[in-house]
């Protein structure tokens, strides 16, 4: 018999018998063995705080999985994840790659007959994944809590200030004083020479990269023991082939094109992605100007306003800004059906906006030669850029890391096969053989 979860009763029972395990009995399928579980009530409360308590309304009808156009045919999501969330099965959820195959397009949430909002639940689980696999974990906790904002901004500000203090002694010791050439360029800020910024960002971005690698290794090892790893929907691929397939999917955003409830999310994500790619290309060109064999003749930086490189950078900045504004519009245009997000979501949007806006302000002050305001604006801009890059493995921007890893794992194990046809009718459940992940009957385990 399938029963709906009563979390209050479950919490009361656990309070009466602290740590008392439960036995989850599959309601069907070949495996009839009881599965001993220990619900994590704290995890249930965390999900309720981040995603709302609507997920306890889920009665496992399967409409969400039948609706999702990218859910695999075998062990589809998010039905099983909603069951695990209802029972507080944190370990199963954190190592489940299917959590990251969801793009939170809200197709399932809009068609859920109970208003359980599966998309928001999986988003909350992804945030918990980032905190669990990141290194060091305390930084992920800091990034996820607003009271740490002064500290998180203070760290890069202090590091930049220390770099300025040691700039002159290092210049004198290594002979790095700028040379005066026949062409004079009005630098963005003589206070921050290129050698200082390049060294600073190379070092700390390298530390960020190492932290991201640790998170990837932890996540990959966990996924190898997941339920999804044992259920293939297509032939497994080689790792190089999986990487190529996933990066092609990311560039084309082909999964987003399948969304119907919030199709505009495709354009906001595409704008931000290609806007940052444009900024990254210009940044790479400037950093490698002394080594790049493609650059011929004089290379004058900063670029003039009509330089193709400056125009590309400005177009990229406008694209990121437009994508962020479109995201904000989407979050508020239908709040009755969609969640507007939590602090974790909004902190990333705020960081992106601050980076882009301070960058444009710095550019304007540079062109009008306003002293010392342009130096101050540049320092503030660098602080926000540092925060965006240094905290990448711990913020929602870590989706770049963990979603990509999960997508590669899905292709590598054969989990990334094509999904079934999306049903034309809504509000109906899909019929299939139930598994241990679905409807369950619960009884106290004998001690």
KAPEHU-V304532 format. One record per residue. N is the residue number from 0. PSI is psi in radians with two decimals (999 if undefined). Layout:
BEGIN
n,psi
N,PSI
N,PSI
END
This chain:
BEGIN
n,psi
0,2.38
1,2.31
2,2.65
3,2.46
4,2.25
5,1.71
6,-0.56
7,-0.77
8,-0.67
9,-0.72
10,-0.70
11,-0.73
12,-0.75
13,-0.54
14,-0.62
15,-0.62
16,1.45
17,2.27
18,0.16
19,2.12
20,2.82
21,2.78
22,2.15
23,2.04
24,2.07
25,2.40
26,-0.06
27,-3.02
28,-3.13
29,-0.57
30,1.89
31,0.02
32,2.33
33,2.53
34,2.08
35,2.17
36,2.77
37,1.71
38,2.37
39,1.70
40,-0.56
41,-0.67
42,-0.69
43,-0.73
44,-0.67
45,-0.79
46,-0.72
47,-0.63
48,-0.67
49,-0.63
50,-0.04
51,2.77
52,0.29
53,-0.40
54,-0.30
55,-0.15
56,-0.26
57,2.25
58,0.43
59,0.76
60,-0.44
61,0.07
62,-0.66
63,-0.82
64,-0.64
65,-0.53
66,-0.64
67,2.17
68,-0.25
69,0.05
70,2.36
71,2.79
72,-0.56
73,2.29
74,1.02
75,2.74
76,2.79
77,0.35
78,-0.87
79,-0.60
80,-0.60
81,-0.66
82,-0.80
83,-0.69
84,-0.70
85,-0.58
86,0.04
87,0.57
88,1.31
89,-0.77
90,-0.72
91,-0.68
92,-0.72
93,-0.49
94,0.15
95,1.96
96,-0.42
97,-0.47
98,-0.60
99,-0.15
100,-0.26
101,2.35
102,0.19
103,0.86
104,-0.19
105,0.21
106,-0.72
107,-0.70
108,-0.66
109,-0.40
110,-0.02
111,2.13
112,-0.22
113,-0.04
114,0.65
115,-0.24
116,1.13
117,-0.60
118,-0.71
119,-0.60
120,-0.81
121,-0.56
122,-0.70
123,-0.66
124,-0.69
125,-0.67
126,-0.70
127,-0.62
128,-0.80
129,-0.76
130,-0.56
131,-0.66
132,-0.25
133,2.77
134,2.18
135,2.64
136,-0.50
137,-0.51
138,-0.65
139,-0.66
140,-0.72
141,-0.81
142,-0.51
143,0.07
144,2.21
145,-0.43
146,-0.22
147,0.09
148,-0.84
149,-0.69
150,-0.74
151,-0.59
152,-0.52
153,-0.57
154,-0.95
155,-0.56
156,-0.74
157,-0.73
158,-0.71
159,-0.67
160,-0.73
161,-0.65
162,-0.67
163,-0.65
164,-0.71
165,0.04
166,-0.93
167,-0.82
168,-0.67
169,-0.70
170,-0.78
171,-0.66
172,-0.61
173,0.00
174,0.79
175,0.24
176,2.39
177,2.46
178,2.56
179,2.02
180,-3.12
181,-0.37
182,2.21
183,2.23
184,2.27
185,1.73
186,2.67
187,-0.78
188,2.00
189,-0.29
190,-0.53
191,1.45
192,2.79
193,-0.69
194,-0.61
195,-0.85
196,-0.73
197,-0.79
198,-0.75
199,-0.89
200,-0.58
201,-0.77
202,-0.92
203,-0.52
204,-0.57
205,-0.72
206,-0.70
207,-0.70
208,-0.74
209,-0.70
210,-0.69
211,-0.67
212,-0.72
213,-0.77
214,-0.71
215,-0.77
216,-0.77
217,-0.79
218,-0.75
219,-0.78
220,-0.68
221,-0.74
222,-0.51
223,-0.32
224,0.18
225,2.88
226,-0.73
227,-0.51
228,-0.34
229,-0.01
230,1.78
231,2.48
232,-0.08
233,3.03
234,2.35
235,2.67
236,2.90
237,2.82
238,-0.79
239,-0.74
240,-0.67
241,-0.74
242,-0.77
243,-0.77
244,-0.77
245,-0.78
246,-0.58
247,-0.70
248,-0.66
249,-0.78
250,-0.72
251,-0.27
252,0.72
253,-0.50
254,-0.69
255,-0.53
256,-0.25
257,-0.16
258,2.50
259,-0.65
260,-0.69
261,1.15
262,-0.40
263,-0.31
264,-0.45
265,-0.81
266,-0.60
267,-0.74
268,-0.69
269,-0.74
270,-0.79
271,-0.73
272,-0.94
273,-0.44
274,-0.77
275,-0.59
276,-0.71
277,-0.77
278,-0.66
279,-0.69
280,-0.79
281,-0.75
282,-0.78
283,-0.69
284,-0.70
285,-0.77
286,-0.65
287,0.28
288,-0.57
289,-0.24
290,-0.31
291,2.03
292,-0.26
293,-0.48
294,2.11
295,2.51
296,-2.81
297,2.44
298,1.85
299,2.14
300,2.43
301,2.71
302,2.65
303,2.86
304,-0.58
305,0.16
306,2.43
307,-0.62
308,-0.72
309,-0.69
310,-0.69
311,-0.72
312,-0.74
313,-0.68
314,-0.72
315,-0.74
316,-0.73
317,-0.66
318,-0.76
319,-0.78
320,-0.80
321,-0.70
322,-0.72
323,-0.77
324,-0.66
325,-0.65
326,-0.75
327,-0.73
328,-0.77
329,-0.60
330,-0.42
331,-0.19
332,-0.37
333,1.13
334,-0.27
335,-0.57
336,-0.51
337,2.55
338,2.48
339,0.03
340,2.92
341,-2.97
342,-0.66
343,-0.70
344,-0.83
345,-0.51
346,-0.63
347,-0.78
348,-0.73
349,-0.73
350,-0.76
351,-0.79
352,-0.72
353,-0.68
354,-0.83
355,-0.80
356,-0.75
357,-0.52
358,-0.76
359,-0.68
360,-0.73
361,-0.73
362,-0.77
363,-0.80
364,-0.53
365,-0.77
366,-0.52
367,-0.01
368,0.79
369,1.99
370,2.53
371,0.27
372,-0.64
373,-0.58
374,-0.71
375,-0.78
376,-0.67
377,-0.70
378,-0.79
379,-0.74
380,-0.75
381,-0.62
382,-0.79
383,-0.63
384,-0.76
385,-0.81
386,-0.72
387,-0.72
388,-0.82
389,-0.59
390,0.23
391,-0.77
392,-0.08
393,-0.25
394,-3.05
395,-0.31
396,-0.25
397,-0.18
398,-0.56
399,-0.63
400,-0.99
401,-0.62
402,-0.76
403,-0.75
404,-0.76
405,-0.69
406,-0.72
407,-0.74
408,-0.71
409,-0.74
410,-0.71
411,-0.62
412,-0.03
413,0.18
414,-0.26
415,0.45
416,2.98
417,2.52
418,2.92
419,3.07
420,2.42
421,2.23
422,2.52
423,-0.55
424,2.68
425,2.85
426,0.18
427,2.68
428,2.75
429,2.43
430,2.24
431,2.95
432,2.12
433,2.73
434,-3.12
435,-0.32
436,-0.21
437,-2.44
438,2.40
439,2.71
440,2.46
441,2.35
442,2.72
443,2.40
444,2.52
445,2.41
446,999
END
